[in-house]
Amino acid sequence: MKKIVVSLISIALMLVAFTACAPAAPTSTPTTAPIETEANVTSIPELSIDAMDFSYTAPETINAGWVRVKLSNSGKEPHHVQLLRLNEGVTLEQFQEALKQGEGPALALVKEMGGVGAIAPGGSAQAVINLTDGEYVILCFVPSPSDHVAHLAKGMIKSLMVRAASGTQAQEPMADLTVTMKDFLFDLPEILPAGPRTIKVVNNGPESHELNLLRLAEGKTIEDVNQYLAAPDGPPPFIPVGGINGLGAGLSGYIEFDFQPGTYIAICNIPSPHAEGHPHFTLGMIKQFTVQP
């Protein structure tokens, strides 16, 4: 995934800069909170993952079906978690060897099943994704600011076995909003009401996509974000607060988030293999929206 690591450096620079010089977080920091019936809350199993510099603390196994992935960041750098399902017959060792060869060989061995978008140190976020049984890897593509080496190369890669579930499986969450991702845009309203939201995110594009959330600092706009992305300098104009990571074509998942009033950015950082590896936000997958009381 050489191109992925390189193309994520620009977005990572603005994320990691937060740890040292970002503007103070807004008074009301977003927190996560699912909106479901009580039956669904109790039936969806949780996969709790703690991200550190540079490793994960996570279970070894989990049952297939809808899973609530809860990510916390105990490190000093921003982290995310991406779940990749190894293709049948592929081993973790083969995947790690393919990573050394570049994006094409590595992506040919897996399917992107979702995850939780980048969060700042001390933060937490969650997403609900549907996992089929098989062998997975969880990993962090965000590189460090000092050497631009991706966190996965520093130890943030871990195997996860998803077992076939028996009996009644967890029900899909109930969403109060559906957002469609395409090549290359978000079908997302420009205004959302504040409060806990369960957002269904559907990938209708032939390429993999994600919907990461950035909360803008007061007075900042999408123009400031684009300017920072083009030439990172000084404190970033936002705070990374989660979202949902890469979903393969045709897949869907859910963002569970308690939106506080303010201005946000939806962004996809995945590079396009059909556009010389340029990240999707350079092709249109970046959108500003407002959360009102």
Secondary structure, 3 states (H helix, E strand, C coil): CHHHHHHCHHHHHHHHHHHHHCCCCCCCCCECCCCCCHHHHHHCCEEEEEEECCEEECCCEEECEEEEEEEEECCCCCEEEEEEEECCCCCHHHHHHHHHHCHHHHHCCEEEEEEEEEECCCCEEEEEEEECCEEEEEECCCECCCCCCEHHHHCCEEEEEEECCCCCCCCCCCCCEEEEEECCEEECCCEEECEEEEEEEEECCCCCEEEEEEEECCCCCHHHHHHHHHCCCCCCCEEEEEEEEEECCCCEEEEEEEECCEEEEEECCCECCCCCCCEHHHHCCEEEEEEEC
